């Protein structure tokens, strides 16, 4: 008799009342720039496809055909902003220096403050804090109304949403053992702006990417040269890539499906 392996589960629980924008699989938040990106470039590729006894020029695939990139973008889940956030960098005449102002559409969700403070001195040795390319650098904490509960032995990576095109702010990544820790996780966010920068982060847009993973103990080994068996496997992989006709050879020969529902 065969038994199906029990699927791990991620539960998002609001302890701040009804929230209008709910967490969902990251595949639901593919950015618009990626959707409109063409699959192939308009330039003729240096490689050619063998088709019906002829050498037919092909076109170079664009980044849209890169499976590893797409998977990093669609891995796990997205917690969206439940509120609008307005951000503006101005020069404060009274104190004589640039400042960053940030305002949420609502000051609180339930008991939770939507935006909190985070002392810059806690990150004073972080190289991005020391950059001279920006007029003002500040760290705030975004309030998160969702408690994340995972199956036993499963933790979560919390990271800046991948390839969304946000260049003015960045969530600082972290790992939380969400099978035991049952509290609201706040997200420190680094803003690096110049005077005149002004924008609104709309409610419903991606705030954080959550990727669950099973905790395991790992060891590592370094080899300067492959063994005979490893060389055979390497050559076999290279042969599949170099001798196959058509695109998406990684997808065809090596890719394994990952499900986040």
Buried (B, 14 or more C-beta within 10 A) or exposed (E): EEEEEEEBEBEBEBBBEEBEBBBBBBBEBBBEEBEEEEEBEEEEEEEEBEEEEEEEEBBBBEEBBBEEBBBBBBBBBBBBBBBBBEBBBBEEEEEEEBBBEBEBBEEEBEEBBBBEEBEEEEBEEBEEBEEEEBBBBBBBBBBBBBBBBBBEEBBBBBBBBBBBEBEBBBBBEEEBEBBEBEEBBBBBBBBBBEBEBEBEBEBBBBBBBBBBBEEEEEEEEEEEEEEEEEEEEEEEEEEBEEEBEEBBBBEEEEEEEEEBE
